[in-house]
Amino acid sequence: MEHAEVRRMPNAHVWPISASVVHERLQIASCDLAALAAEYGTPLYLLDAETIRTIAMRYSAALRHAYGSNVSIHYASKALLNVGVARLVHSLGLGLDVVSGGELAIAQRAGMPLDHVHLHGNGTPPAELAQAVEAGIGRIVVDNLDQLKWLADYCAKRPTPQTILLRIAPDVTAGAHAHIRTGAASAKFGMPLDDGTAAEAVRLALQAPGLNLVGLHAHIGSQMRDWAALREMIGRLLAFADQQRRERSWLLTEFSPGGGLAVAYMPNEQAGDIETYANTIANAVRLGCERYQIPLPRLIIEPGRSLVARAGVALYSVTGHKTVVGGSDYLHIDGGMGDNLRPSLYNAQYTAALVARPCAPPIAPVQLAGRFCESGDVLIREVALPAAEVGELVAVPVAGAYTLSMASAYNGVPRPALVLLDRGQAMLIQRRETYADLMARDI
């Protein structure tokens, strides 16, 4: 039997760990992408289990080495969630963060132990707070005073208090785009420190017999590479914990600095280093606890994008071309902002490759244009590719996070299928939406 010629993908750090070039064709997890596209159609999203597994193991090892065993890793499921993904992260020993009743229902359907599930959310409706309490959720991260007062009333006569953390707005921000910086005092998330809101929240929580306040939470932004901001945020929250201990005899036992570690989307970018991230957090927490003589709390981190983004690849079929005088030509594809809103929403950037010729030299830059009726629906503004024919497959890497989770059926285009790839096996974990699905709610 002829031996396959196997090579790594160029710019391998933005492709799944299992990606390779076999006989000049792109494969992931030893699966032929053209065969998958023929079976499931395009657009098609692929998710590499090996990448998720490897990153989860790195997080766990780095945190335990830096901080000890009193740690928890909760996947921030808003990045990408369905029953299959929830089951995968649970099998890796991770908890789950959800931000809505719908995400909680998916966690329940997947069989997630609810004591390992936390509910976040800045505008969570009371009905969904009640849903979480009645389900027996492990923690609710309370975002504002109104939410806190409602929970205090609802839980007042329950036999078991609801365990909560308070989300603090420390007035420290980080992140690559204004829309993903979340730690400012003026942001819609969390309770500010400086105006007394956070202190009032502690007072109310401690007075509520139906609530059990165990910790503090903050999240200052996504695509984080700013270790100084991370250290400053941790220092501010631990100083606040010390103040509340002195004034109200409250002891911090759980602490979450959120998530937000950067991933590399483009070949010239590097992902944030997991080990440096873990060491930065652990050292800052230790330093603050030593300074204020606080026993080390349980440390909870919440990776989302950094766990699943690199694992995902979007496959599209080329549907046409348009020549542009004085600019880059358009290469039309059968997907776009309906399945990946990030370029339109954040001006996010991606790279791409042809599945059948991933290592072929490029001819000229093109614009990868989506099929949706919006001028802003251009998935990639400039990418150098070989000349592509109608029907060829284009692969876009780092498509695992905030793509399908924000997808819509705009223009009546059904949302894509999602296939999990693992060691030569392909498993459909989310089918393609149908026209019948689009009309299922119509009366």
C-alpha positions as a Markdown table, in Angstrom:
| # | Residue | x | y | z |
|---|---|---|---|---|
| 1 | Met | 0.0 | 0.0 | 0.0 |
| 2 | Glu | 1.3 | 3.4 | -0.9 |
| 3 | His | 2.2 | 5.5 | 2.2 |
| 4 | Ala | 0.4 | 8.9 | 2.4 |
| 5 | Glu | 2.5 | 12.0 | 2.3 |
| 6 | Val | 1.6 | 13.8 | 5.5 |
| 7 | Arg | 2.7 | 17.4 | 6.3 |
| 8 | Arg | 1.6 | 20.0 | 8.8 |
| 9 | Met | -0.6 | 22.8 | 7.6 |
| 10 | Pro | 1.2 | 26.1 | 7.0 |
| 11 | Asn | 0.5 | 28.4 | 9.9 |
| 12 | Ala | -0.4 | 25.4 | 11.9 |
| 13 | His | -1.1 | 27.4 | 15.1 |
| 14 | Val | -4.4 | 28.8 | 13.7 |
| 15 | Trp | -5.6 | 25.3 | 12.6 |
| 16 | Pro | -6.9 | 22.5 | 14.8 |
| 17 | Ile | -4.1 | 20.4 | 16.4 |
| 18 | Ser | -5.1 | 17.4 | 14.3 |
| 19 | Ala | -5.0 | 19.3 | 11.0 |
| 20 | Ser | -2.6 | 17.9 | 8.4 |
| 21 | Val | -2.0 | 17.9 | 4.7 |
| 22 | Val | -2.3 | 14.4 | 3.2 |
| 23 | His | -1.5 | 14.0 | -0.5 |
| 24 | Glu | -1.9 | 17.8 | -0.8 |
| 25 | Arg | -5.4 | 17.8 | 0.7 |
| 26 | Leu | -6.5 | 19.2 | 4.0 |
| 27 | Gln | -7.5 | 16.7 | 6.7 |
| 28 | Ile | -8.6 | 17.1 | 10.3 |
| 29 | Ala | -8.5 | 14.2 | 12.7 |
| 30 | Ser | -7.6 | 12.0 | 9.8 |
| 31 | Cys | -11.0 | 12.8 | 8.2 |
| 32 | Asp | -11.4 | 13.8 | 4.5 |
| 33 | Leu | -13.1 | 17.2 | 4.4 |
| 34 | Ala | -14.3 | 16.8 | 0.9 |
| 35 | Ala | -16.1 | 13.6 | 1.8 |
| 36 | Leu | -17.7 | 15.3 | 4.8 |
| 37 | Ala | -18.9 | 18.2 | 2.7 |
| 38 | Ala | -20.3 | 15.7 | 0.2 |
| 39 | Glu | -22.2 | 13.9 | 3.0 |
| 40 | Tyr | -23.4 | 16.8 | 5.1 |
| 41 | Gly | -23.4 | 19.7 | 2.6 |
| 42 | Thr | -22.0 | 23.2 | 3.0 |
| 43 | Pro | -21.7 | 25.5 | 4.8 |
| 44 | Leu | -20.5 | 22.9 | 7.3 |
| 45 | Tyr | -18.8 | 23.4 | 10.7 |
| 46 | Leu | -16.2 | 21.0 | 12.0 |
| 47 | Leu | -15.1 | 20.6 | 15.6 |
| 48 | Asp | -11.8 | 18.9 | 16.5 |
| 49 | Ala | -12.1 | 17.0 | 19.8 |
| 50 | Glu | -8.4 | 16.6 | 20.1 |
| 51 | Thr | -7.9 | 20.3 | 20.2 |
| 52 | Ile | -10.5 | 20.8 | 22.9 |
| 53 | Arg | -9.1 | 17.9 | 24.9 |
| 54 | Thr | -5.5 | 19.2 | 24.7 |
| 55 | Ile | -6.4 | 22.8 | 25.7 |
| 56 | Ala | -8.5 | 21.6 | 28.6 |
| 57 | Met | -5.7 | 19.4 | 29.9 |
| 58 | Arg | -3.3 | 22.3 | 29.6 |
| 59 | Tyr | -5.6 | 24.6 | 31.6 |
| 60 | Ser | -6.0 | 21.9 | 34.3 |
| 61 | Ala | -2.3 | 21.1 | 34.6 |
| 62 | Ala | -1.2 | 24.8 | 34.6 |
| 63 | Leu | -3.7 | 25.8 | 37.3 |
| 64 | Arg | -3.0 | 22.9 | 39.5 |
| 65 | His | 0.8 | 23.5 | 39.2 |
| 66 | Ala | 0.4 | 27.2 | 39.9 |
| 67 | Tyr | -2.3 | 27.2 | 42.6 |
| 68 | Gly | -2.9 | 23.7 | 43.9 |
| 69 | Ser | -5.9 | 21.4 | 43.8 |
| 70 | Asn | -8.5 | 23.9 | 45.0 |
| 71 | Val | -9.4 | 25.0 | 41.5 |
| 72 | Ser | -12.4 | 24.6 | 39.1 |
| 73 | Ile | -12.6 | 25.2 | 35.3 |
| 74 | His | -15.9 | 26.1 | 33.9 |
| 75 | Tyr | -16.5 | 26.3 | 30.2 |
| 76 | Ala | -18.1 | 29.6 | 29.2 |
| 77 | Ser | -20.7 | 28.0 | 27.1 |
| 78 | Lys | -21.9 | 31.1 | 25.3 |
| 79 | Ala | -18.9 | 30.6 | 23.0 |
| 80 | Leu | -20.5 | 27.4 | 21.5 |
| 81 | Leu | -23.1 | 25.2 | 23.1 |
| 82 | Asn | -25.3 | 22.2 | 22.1 |
| 83 | Val | -25.9 | 18.9 | 23.8 |
| 84 | Gly | -22.9 | 17.3 | 22.2 |
| 85 | Val | -20.5 | 20.0 | 23.2 |
| 86 | Ala | -21.8 | 20.0 | 26.8 |
| 87 | Arg | -21.3 | 16.3 | 27.0 |
| 88 | Leu | -17.8 | 16.6 | 25.7 |
| 89 | Val | -16.7 | 19.3 | 28.2 |
| 90 | His | -18.3 | 17.3 | 31.0 |
| 91 | Ser | -16.3 | 14.2 | 30.0 |
| 92 | Leu | -13.2 | 16.3 | 30.4 |
| 93 | Gly | -14.0 | 17.2 | 34.0 |
| 94 | Leu | -15.1 | 20.7 | 33.3 |
| 95 | Gly | -18.1 | 22.6 | 34.8 |
| 96 | Leu | -20.3 | 24.8 | 32.7 |
| 97 | Asp | -21.3 | 28.5 | 32.8 |
| 98 | Val | -24.6 | 29.3 | 31.3 |
| 99 | Val | -26.2 | 32.7 | 30.7 |
| 100 | Ser | -29.9 | 31.9 | 30.0 |
| 101 | Gly | -32.7 | 29.4 | 30.7 |
| 102 | Gly | -32.1 | 28.0 | 27.2 |
| 103 | Glu | -28.5 | 27.2 | 27.9 |
| 104 | Leu | -29.4 | 25.7 | 31.2 |
| 105 | Ala | -32.0 | 23.5 | 29.5 |
| 106 | Ile | -29.2 | 22.3 | 27.1 |
| 107 | Ala | -27.0 | 21.5 | 30.1 |
| 108 | Gln | -29.8 | 19.5 | 31.7 |
| 109 | Arg | -30.5 | 17.6 | 28.4 |
| 110 | Ala | -26.8 | 16.8 | 28.2 |
| 111 | Gly | -26.9 | 15.3 | 31.7 |
| 112 | Met | -24.5 | 17.9 | 33.3 |
| 113 | Pro | -24.5 | 17.7 | 37.1 |
| 114 | Leu | -26.2 | 21.0 | 38.1 |
| 115 | Asp | -23.9 | 21.5 | 41.0 |
| 116 | His | -21.2 | 22.0 | 38.4 |
| 117 | Val | -23.3 | 24.6 | 36.5 |
| 118 | His | -23.2 | 28.4 | 37.2 |
| 119 | Leu | -25.7 | 30.9 | 35.9 |
| 120 | His | -24.4 | 34.3 | 34.7 |
| 121 | Gly | -26.2 | 37.2 | 33.0 |
| 122 | Asn | -26.7 | 40.9 | 33.4 |
| 123 | Gly | -30.3 | 41.1 | 32.4 |
| 124 | Thr | -31.5 | 37.6 | 33.3 |
| 125 | Pro | -35.3 | 37.6 | 33.5 |
| 126 | Pro | -36.8 | 36.6 | 36.9 |
| 127 | Ala | -38.5 | 33.5 | 35.3 |
| 128 | Glu | -35.0 | 32.2 | 34.3 |
| 129 | Leu | -33.5 | 33.0 | 37.7 |
| 130 | Ala | -36.4 | 30.9 | 39.2 |
| 131 | Gln | -35.8 | 28.2 | 36.6 |
| 132 | Ala | -32.1 | 28.0 | 37.8 |
| 133 | Val | -33.0 | 28.0 | 41.5 |
| 134 | Glu | -35.7 | 25.3 | 41.1 |
| 135 | Ala | -33.3 | 23.1 | 39.0 |
| 136 | Gly | -30.8 | 23.2 | 41.8 |
| 137 | Ile | -28.0 | 25.1 | 40.0 |
| 138 | Gly | -24.7 | 25.2 | 41.8 |
| 139 | Arg | -24.0 | 29.0 | 41.7 |
| 140 | Ile | -25.7 | 32.1 | 40.5 |
| 141 | Val | -23.4 | 35.0 | 39.7 |
| 142 | Val | -25.5 | 38.0 | 40.6 |
| 143 | Asp | -24.9 | 41.0 | 38.4 |
| 144 | Asn | -26.9 | 43.9 | 39.9 |
| 145 | Leu | -28.9 | 45.0 | 43.0 |
| 146 | Asp | -32.3 | 44.4 | 41.4 |
| 147 | Gln | -31.3 | 40.8 | 40.6 |
| 148 | Leu | -30.0 | 40.4 | 44.1 |
| 149 | Lys | -33.2 | 41.7 | 45.7 |
| 150 | Trp | -35.4 | 39.5 | 43.6 |
| 151 | Leu | -33.4 | 36.4 | 44.4 |
| 152 | Ala | -33.4 | 37.3 | 48.1 |
| 153 | Asp | -37.2 | 37.5 | 48.1 |
| 154 | Tyr | -37.7 | 34.4 | 46.0 |
| 155 | Cys | -35.3 | 32.3 | 48.1 |
| 156 | Ala | -36.4 | 33.6 | 51.5 |
| 157 | Lys | -38.5 | 30.6 | 52.5 |
| 158 | Arg | -36.6 | 27.9 | 50.6 |
| 159 | Pro | -35.2 | 25.1 | 52.8 |
| 160 | Thr | -31.7 | 25.4 | 51.2 |
| 161 | Pro | -30.1 | 28.8 | 50.6 |
| 162 | Gln | -29.1 | 29.5 | 47.0 |
| 163 | Thr | -25.3 | 29.9 | 46.8 |
| 164 | Ile | -24.2 | 33.1 | 45.0 |
| 165 | Leu | -21.2 | 35.1 | 43.9 |
| 166 | Leu | -21.3 | 38.8 | 43.2 |
| 167 | Arg | -20.1 | 40.1 | 39.8 |
| 168 | Ile | -18.0 | 43.2 | 40.4 |
| 169 | Ala | -17.1 | 45.9 | 37.9 |
| 170 | Pro | -13.6 | 46.8 | 39.0 |
| 171 | Asp | -13.1 | 49.7 | 36.5 |
| 172 | Val | -10.3 | 47.7 | 34.8 |
| 173 | Thr | -10.6 | 46.7 | 31.2 |
| 174 | Ala | -8.8 | 44.5 | 28.7 |
| 175 | Gly | -9.6 | 43.2 | 25.3 |
| 176 | Ala | -9.0 | 43.8 | 21.6 |
| 177 | His | -12.2 | 45.6 | 20.7 |
| 178 | Ala | -14.5 | 48.0 | 22.6 |
| 179 | His | -17.4 | 45.6 | 22.3 |
| 180 | Ile | -15.6 | 42.9 | 24.3 |
| 181 | Arg | -14.2 | 45.0 | 27.1 |
| 182 | Thr | -16.5 | 44.4 | 30.1 |
| 183 | Gly | -14.8 | 45.5 | 33.3 |
| 184 | Ala | -15.3 | 49.3 | 33.2 |
| 185 | Ala | -17.5 | 50.9 | 35.9 |
| 186 | Ser | -19.7 | 52.3 | 33.1 |
| 187 | Ala | -20.1 | 48.9 | 31.5 |
| 188 | Lys | -23.5 | 47.2 | 31.6 |
| 189 | Phe | -22.0 | 44.2 | 33.6 |
| 190 | Gly | -21.4 | 44.0 | 37.3 |
| 191 | Met | -21.6 | 46.2 | 40.4 |
| 192 | Pro | -19.1 | 49.1 | 40.7 |
| 193 | Leu | -16.7 | 49.3 | 43.6 |
| 194 | Asp | -16.2 | 53.0 | 43.9 |
| 195 | Asp | -19.9 | 54.2 | 44.3 |
| 196 | Gly | -20.8 | 51.8 | 47.1 |
| 197 | Thr | -22.9 | 49.5 | 45.0 |
| 198 | Ala | -20.7 | 46.4 | 45.5 |
| 199 | Ala | -20.6 | 47.0 | 49.3 |
| 200 | Glu | -24.4 | 47.4 | 49.4 |
| 201 | Ala | -24.7 | 44.1 | 47.6 |
| 202 | Val | -22.6 | 42.3 | 50.2 |
| 203 | Arg | -24.8 | 43.9 | 53.0 |
| 204 | Leu | -28.0 | 42.8 | 51.3 |
| 205 | Ala | -26.8 | 39.3 | 50.5 |
| 206 | Leu | -25.6 | 38.7 | 54.1 |
| 207 | Gln | -29.0 | 39.8 | 55.4 |
| 208 | Ala | -30.9 | 37.5 | 53.1 |
| 209 | Pro | -31.6 | 34.1 | 54.8 |
| 210 | Gly | -32.2 | 32.4 | 51.5 |
| 211 | Leu | -28.8 | 33.4 | 50.0 |
| 212 | Asn | -25.3 | 32.0 | 50.7 |
| 213 | Leu | -22.7 | 34.5 | 49.5 |
| 214 | Val | -19.4 | 32.7 | 49.0 |
| 215 | Gly | -17.4 | 34.7 | 46.5 |
| 216 | Leu | -16.7 | 37.5 | 44.0 |
| 217 | His | -16.5 | 37.4 | 40.3 |
| 218 | Ala | -15.2 | 39.7 | 37.6 |
| 219 | His | -14.5 | 39.5 | 33.9 |
| 220 | Ile | -12.7 | 42.5 | 32.3 |
| 221 | Gly | -12.7 | 41.5 | 28.6 |
| 222 | Ser | -12.0 | 39.0 | 25.9 |
| 223 | Gln | -8.9 | 38.5 | 23.7 |
| 224 | Met | -6.9 | 39.4 | 26.8 |
| 225 | Arg | -3.1 | 39.7 | 26.6 |
| 226 | Asp | -2.7 | 42.4 | 29.2 |
| 227 | Trp | -1.3 | 40.7 | 32.4 |
| 228 | Ala | -1.0 | 44.0 | 34.2 |
| 229 | Ala | -4.8 | 44.6 | 33.9 |
| 230 | Leu | -5.5 | 41.1 | 35.1 |
| 231 | Arg | -3.2 | 41.6 | 38.2 |
| 232 | Glu | -4.8 | 45.0 | 38.9 |
| 233 | Met | -8.3 | 43.5 | 38.7 |
| 234 | Ile | -7.5 | 40.7 | 41.1 |
| 235 | Gly | -5.8 | 43.2 | 43.5 |
| 236 | Arg | -8.9 | 45.4 | 43.6 |
| 237 | Leu | -11.3 | 42.6 | 44.3 |
| 238 | Leu | -9.1 | 41.1 | 47.1 |
| 239 | Ala | -8.8 | 44.6 | 48.7 |
| 240 | Phe | -12.6 | 44.8 | 48.6 |
| 241 | Ala | -12.9 | 41.3 | 50.1 |
| 242 | Asp | -10.6 | 42.4 | 52.9 |
| 243 | Gln | -12.7 | 45.5 | 53.5 |
| 244 | Gln | -15.9 | 43.4 | 53.7 |
| 245 | Arg | -14.2 | 41.0 | 56.1 |
| 246 | Arg | -13.3 | 43.9 | 58.4 |
| 247 | Glu | -16.6 | 45.7 | 58.2 |
| 248 | Arg | -19.0 | 42.7 | 58.0 |
| 249 | Ser | -17.0 | 39.7 | 59.1 |
| 250 | Trp | -17.6 | 38.1 | 55.7 |
| 251 | Leu | -14.9 | 35.7 | 54.4 |
| 252 | Leu | -14.2 | 35.2 | 50.7 |
| 253 | Thr | -14.1 | 31.4 | 50.0 |
| 254 | Glu | -14.5 | 31.4 | 46.2 |
| 255 | Phe | -13.0 | 33.7 | 43.7 |
| 256 | Ser | -13.4 | 33.9 | 39.9 |
| 257 | Pro | -11.4 | 36.3 | 37.7 |
| 258 | Gly | -13.5 | 35.2 | 34.7 |
| 259 | Gly | -11.9 | 34.2 | 31.4 |
| 260 | Gly | -11.0 | 35.9 | 28.2 |
| 261 | Leu | -7.5 | 34.6 | 27.2 |
| 262 | Ala | -6.7 | 35.6 | 23.7 |
| 263 | Val | -6.6 | 33.2 | 20.7 |
| 264 | Ala | -4.8 | 33.6 | 17.4 |
| 265 | Tyr | -7.1 | 34.2 | 14.5 |
| 266 | Met | -4.4 | 35.3 | 12.0 |
| 267 | Pro | -1.1 | 33.8 | 11.0 |
| 268 | Asn | 0.8 | 36.9 | 12.4 |
| 269 | Glu | -0.9 | 36.5 | 15.8 |
| 270 | Gln | 0.0 | 34.4 | 18.8 |
| 271 | Ala | -2.5 | 33.0 | 21.3 |
| 272 | Gly | -2.2 | 34.0 | 24.9 |
| 273 | Asp | -0.1 | 31.5 | 26.8 |
| 274 | Ile | -2.1 | 29.3 | 29.1 |
| 275 | Glu | 0.7 | 28.7 | 31.6 |
| 276 | Thr | 1.6 | 32.4 | 31.8 |
| 277 | Tyr | -2.1 | 33.2 | 32.3 |
| 278 | Ala | -2.5 | 30.6 | 35.1 |
| 279 | Asn | 0.7 | 31.7 | 36.8 |
| 280 | Thr | -0.3 | 35.4 | 36.6 |
| 281 | Ile | -3.7 | 34.6 | 38.2 |
| 282 | Ala | -2.3 | 32.3 | 40.9 |
| 283 | Asn | 0.5 | 34.6 | 41.9 |
| 284 | Ala | -1.8 | 37.7 | 42.1 |
| 285 | Val | -4.3 | 35.8 | 44.2 |
| 286 | Arg | -1.6 | 34.5 | 46.5 |
| 287 | Leu | 0.0 | 37.9 | 46.8 |
| 288 | Gly | -3.3 | 39.6 | 47.7 |
| 289 | Cys | -4.3 | 36.9 | 50.1 |
| 290 | Glu | -1.0 | 37.1 | 51.9 |
| 291 | Arg | -1.2 | 40.9 | 52.1 |
| 292 | Tyr | -4.7 | 40.9 | 53.6 |
| 293 | Gln | -4.3 | 37.6 | 55.5 |
| 294 | Ile | -7.2 | 35.9 | 53.7 |
| 295 | Pro | -7.1 | 32.1 | 53.4 |
| 296 | Leu | -6.7 | 31.1 | 49.8 |
| 297 | Pro | -10.2 | 30.8 | 48.2 |
| 298 | Arg | -11.3 | 28.2 | 45.7 |
| 299 | Leu | -10.2 | 29.6 | 42.3 |
| 300 | Ile | -12.6 | 29.3 | 39.4 |
| 301 | Ile | -11.7 | 30.3 | 35.8 |
| 302 | Glu | -14.0 | 30.4 | 32.8 |
| 303 | Pro | -12.4 | 29.8 | 29.4 |
| 304 | Gly | -14.7 | 29.9 | 26.5 |
| 305 | Arg | -13.2 | 31.2 | 23.2 |
| 306 | Ser | -9.7 | 29.9 | 24.1 |
| 307 | Leu | -11.1 | 26.4 | 24.6 |
| 308 | Val | -13.1 | 26.0 | 21.4 |
| 309 | Ala | -12.1 | 28.6 | 18.8 |
| 310 | Arg | -9.1 | 26.9 | 17.4 |
| 311 | Ala | -11.0 | 23.6 | 17.4 |
| 312 | Gly | -13.5 | 24.8 | 14.8 |
| 313 | Val | -13.2 | 25.0 | 11.0 |
| 314 | Ala | -16.0 | 26.3 | 8.7 |
| 315 | Leu | -16.3 | 24.8 | 5.2 |
| 316 | Tyr | -17.8 | 26.8 | 2.4 |
| 317 | Ser | -18.4 | 26.1 | -1.3 |
| 318 | Val | -17.3 | 28.7 | -3.9 |
| 319 | Thr | -20.4 | 29.9 | -5.8 |
| 320 | Gly | -19.0 | 32.5 | -8.0 |
| 321 | His | -16.6 | 35.4 | -8.7 |
| 322 | Lys | -16.8 | 39.1 | -9.3 |
| 323 | Thr | -14.0 | 41.1 | -10.8 |
| 324 | Val | -13.4 | 44.5 | -9.2 |
| 325 | Val | -11.6 | 47.2 | -11.1 |
| 326 | Gly | -9.0 | 48.9 | -8.8 |
| 327 | Gly | -9.6 | 46.5 | -5.9 |
| 328 | Ser | -9.6 | 42.9 | -4.8 |
| 329 | Asp | -12.0 | 40.6 | -6.6 |
| 330 | Tyr | -14.8 | 38.9 | -4.8 |
| 331 | Leu | -14.9 | 35.2 | -4.2 |
| 332 | His | -18.5 | 34.3 | -3.4 |
| 333 | Ile | -19.3 | 31.5 | -0.9 |
| 334 | Asp | -22.5 | 29.8 | 0.3 |
| 335 | Gly | -22.3 | 31.1 | 3.9 |
| 336 | Gly | -21.3 | 34.4 | 5.6 |
| 337 | Met | -22.8 | 36.5 | 8.3 |
| 338 | Gly | -25.7 | 34.1 | 8.9 |
| 339 | Asp | -23.3 | 31.6 | 10.4 |
| 340 | Asn | -20.4 | 34.0 | 11.4 |
| 341 | Leu | -21.5 | 37.4 | 12.5 |
| 342 | Arg | -18.1 | 38.4 | 14.0 |
| 343 | Pro | -16.6 | 40.2 | 10.9 |
| 344 | Ser | -19.7 | 42.3 | 10.6 |
| 345 | Leu | -20.1 | 42.9 | 14.3 |
| 346 | Tyr | -16.4 | 43.3 | 15.4 |
| 347 | Asn | -14.5 | 43.7 | 12.2 |
| 348 | Ala | -13.0 | 40.4 | 13.1 |
| 349 | Gln | -10.3 | 39.0 | 10.8 |
| 350 | Tyr | -9.8 | 35.4 | 9.5 |
| 351 | Thr | -7.6 | 33.5 | 7.1 |
| 352 | Ala | -8.6 | 30.7 | 4.8 |
| 353 | Ala | -7.3 | 27.9 | 2.6 |
| 354 | Leu | -8.6 | 25.8 | -0.3 |
| 355 | Val | -9.3 | 22.2 | 1.0 |
| 356 | Ala | -7.9 | 20.5 | -2.2 |
| 357 | Arg | -4.8 | 22.8 | -2.4 |
| 358 | Pro | -3.9 | 24.2 | 1.0 |
| 359 | Cys | -0.2 | 24.6 | 0.2 |
| 360 | Ala | -0.5 | 25.9 | -3.3 |
| 361 | Pro | 1.0 | 29.3 | -3.9 |
| 362 | Pro | -1.6 | 32.2 | -3.9 |
| 363 | Ile | -2.4 | 34.1 | -7.1 |
| 364 | Ala | -3.8 | 37.4 | -5.7 |
| 365 | Pro | -5.7 | 38.6 | -2.7 |
| 366 | Val | -9.5 | 38.2 | -2.9 |
| 367 | Gln | -12.4 | 39.2 | -0.7 |
| 368 | Leu | -14.4 | 36.2 | 0.6 |
| 369 | Ala | -17.9 | 37.5 | 0.2 |
| 370 | Gly | -20.9 | 36.0 | 2.0 |
| 371 | Arg | -24.3 | 35.3 | 0.4 |
| 372 | Phe | -26.4 | 37.5 | 2.6 |
| 373 | Cys | -28.1 | 40.7 | 1.4 |
| 374 | Glu | -25.9 | 43.1 | 3.4 |
| 375 | Ser | -23.0 | 45.1 | 2.0 |
| 376 | Gly | -21.2 | 44.3 | 5.3 |
| 377 | Asp | -21.4 | 40.6 | 4.7 |
| 378 | Val | -17.8 | 40.1 | 3.7 |
| 379 | Leu | -16.3 | 37.3 | 5.7 |
| 380 | Ile | -12.7 | 38.1 | 4.9 |
| 381 | Arg | -11.7 | 41.5 | 3.4 |
| 382 | Glu | -8.4 | 40.2 | 2.0 |
| 383 | Val | -6.9 | 36.8 | 1.8 |
| 384 | Ala | -4.3 | 35.4 | -0.6 |
| 385 | Leu | -5.6 | 32.2 | -2.3 |
| 386 | Pro | -4.9 | 30.2 | -5.4 |
| 387 | Ala | -7.4 | 30.7 | -8.2 |
| 388 | Ala | -10.5 | 29.0 | -7.0 |
| 389 | Glu | -13.1 | 27.4 | -9.2 |
| 390 | Val | -16.9 | 27.3 | -8.6 |
| 391 | Gly | -17.6 | 24.3 | -6.4 |
| 392 | Glu | -14.2 | 24.2 | -4.6 |
| 393 | Leu | -14.2 | 24.1 | -0.9 |
| 394 | Val | -12.8 | 26.9 | 1.2 |
| 395 | Ala | -11.8 | 26.2 | 4.8 |
| 396 | Val | -11.8 | 29.0 | 7.4 |
| 397 | Pro | -10.0 | 28.1 | 10.7 |
| 398 | Val | -10.5 | 29.4 | 14.3 |
| 399 | Ala | -14.3 | 29.2 | 13.7 |
| 400 | Gly | -15.3 | 27.4 | 16.9 |
| 401 | Ala | -16.3 | 30.4 | 19.1 |
| 402 | Tyr | -19.0 | 33.0 | 18.7 |
| 403 | Thr | -20.0 | 31.7 | 15.2 |
| 404 | Leu | -22.8 | 29.1 | 15.4 |
| 405 | Ser | -23.7 | 30.4 | 18.9 |
| 406 | Met | -24.6 | 33.8 | 17.3 |
| 407 | Ala | -25.9 | 32.3 | 14.0 |
| 408 | Ser | -29.3 | 33.3 | 12.5 |
| 409 | Ala | -31.6 | 32.3 | 9.8 |
| 410 | Tyr | -31.4 | 35.7 | 8.1 |
| 411 | Asn | -32.7 | 35.7 | 4.5 |
| 412 | Gly | -34.4 | 32.4 | 5.3 |
| 413 | Val | -31.0 | 30.5 | 5.0 |
| 414 | Pro | -30.9 | 27.5 | 7.3 |
| 415 | Arg | -28.1 | 27.3 | 9.9 |
| 416 | Pro | -25.3 | 24.9 | 9.2 |
| 417 | Ala | -24.7 | 21.4 | 10.6 |
| 418 | Leu | -21.9 | 20.7 | 13.1 |
| 419 | Val | -19.8 | 17.6 | 13.0 |
| 420 | Leu | -17.4 | 16.5 | 15.8 |
| 421 | Leu | -14.2 | 14.9 | 14.6 |
| 422 | Asp | -12.1 | 12.6 | 16.7 |
| 423 | Arg | -9.4 | 10.1 | 15.7 |
| 424 | Gly | -10.8 | 9.3 | 12.3 |
| 425 | Gln | -14.4 | 9.3 | 13.4 |
| 426 | Ala | -17.0 | 11.9 | 12.4 |
| 427 | Met | -20.1 | 12.4 | 14.5 |
| 428 | Leu | -23.0 | 14.7 | 13.5 |
| 429 | Ile | -23.8 | 16.6 | 16.8 |
| 430 | Gln | -26.1 | 19.3 | 15.3 |
| 431 | Arg | -28.0 | 18.7 | 12.1 |
| 432 | Arg | -28.5 | 21.4 | 9.5 |
| 433 | Glu | -31.6 | 23.5 | 9.9 |
| 434 | Thr | -34.4 | 22.7 | 7.5 |
| 435 | Tyr | -37.0 | 24.9 | 5.8 |
| 436 | Ala | -39.6 | 23.2 | 8.0 |
| 437 | Asp | -37.6 | 24.4 | 11.0 |
| 438 | Leu | -37.7 | 27.9 | 9.7 |
| 439 | Met | -41.5 | 27.8 | 9.7 |
| 440 | Ala | -42.1 | 25.7 | 12.8 |
| 441 | Arg | -43.1 | 28.8 | 14.9 |
| 442 | Asp | -45.4 | 30.3 | 12.2 |
| 443 | Ile | -49.1 | 30.2 | 12.8 |
